[in-house]
Amino acid sequence: MDIIKKLGLILLTPLFVILLFATALDIGFVRSATHPATVKRLVAESGIYSSVVPSLLQKPQIITTQYGNISTSDPEIKQVANSVLSPIFIQQNAEMAIDNTYDWLDGKIAEPNFKIDLNGTKTLFANRIADVAQKRLSKLPRCTLAQSRAIAQSGQYDAFNATCLPVGVSPTSVAEQIKTSLVNQKEFLKETNISPADIKNGNNNQSVFNDQLKDAPKQYQHLKKTPLILSLLTILTGVGIVFLSSTWLKGLKHAGIILLVVGLLMLVFAWGLNKGVSSQVVTKIKIDNAQMQKDVRLLIIDITQLVDKNYWVFGGLYTILGGAGIATAIIMNRNRDAVLLTSKESTPEDKGASDEPKRAKKD
């Protein structure tokens, strides 16, 4: 029986250590990743929504119209894009998609059904660009007869880079033509309605939600149960160590030492995690857009701090529980030794006192 107990202790001790770390990590991850409010808060606080459009416009693109090409590197066009695709607009649509995706993961809906409608955005963008063109053209002088002839012969008039306004052409009519051209142009904001069906992997025509991620809800719902399972296993393993020891007080002290050591290691890890990530990981994140790079780095730091906070909490909890277990075992051992010592010291006196009546009777 003693051999079986020793083997059990040999197996349970490293398992207890592993479970302590796994429970702390799992609870921290599940508590953060399974709450859409936490995810939305982290993304919003990072400032990423404000840098999405500038990041997209980092590499100049050309929008072709019958009145010339529009470059996204143009400061006024950038201003239009930032006002139409505002951070609030992007955040509202992103958070709607996040909530809808979590409803799907939780099994509340059969599949994600969010829809981001950009039809109004496309029209608004076209109107604003047309306004920019009209404003520029209204400030131009009339072309000379020779200039007007040259423009007519070429059949091309660049409204955004022109130096004069041809005879017979009005800024209002050109602006209206530009607006109509942009609204009807298929290549400009080609996807005006974005839904889960549009999110695909590579050349696969099937949505990732119906292909690679089709089992995600089941796995996600299992994941949400793991903190309870790991916590129960950790407690049972700790109890097993206590009762498989030669005495339960020795077992309590053994479990307390493990808790204390693991707790202190977690505190050390928590102390170095944030600093290590900030200096070794975050600095290596490189993105072409400086603002986007800054925001992504901030998001990584925020996530690290959340994990870091979790390790501080569990490190402190394990340290306190371990110290309490060791102290309890030591105090109870001392009390037991004191009782045994008192019992041994009182036994001869009691025996002598019981013999006195017998001697007195004999006398």
Secondary structure by P-SEA (a helix, b strand, c coil): caaaaaaaaaaaaaaaaaaaaaaaaaaaaaaccccaaaaaaaaaaaccccaaaaaaacbbbbbbcccbbbbcccaaaaaaaaaaacaaaaaaaaaaaaaaaaaaaaccccccbbbbbaaaaaaaaaaaaaaaaaaaaaacccccaaaaaaaaaaccccccccccccccccaaaaaaaaaaaaaaccccccccccccccccccccccccccccccaaaaaaaaaaaaaaaaaaaaaaaaaaaaaacccaaaaaaaaaaaaaaaaaaaaaaaaaaaaaaacccccccccccaaaaaaaaaaaaaaaaaaaaaaaaaaaaaaaaaaaaaaaaaaaaaaaaaaaaaaaaaaaaaaaaaaaaaaaaac
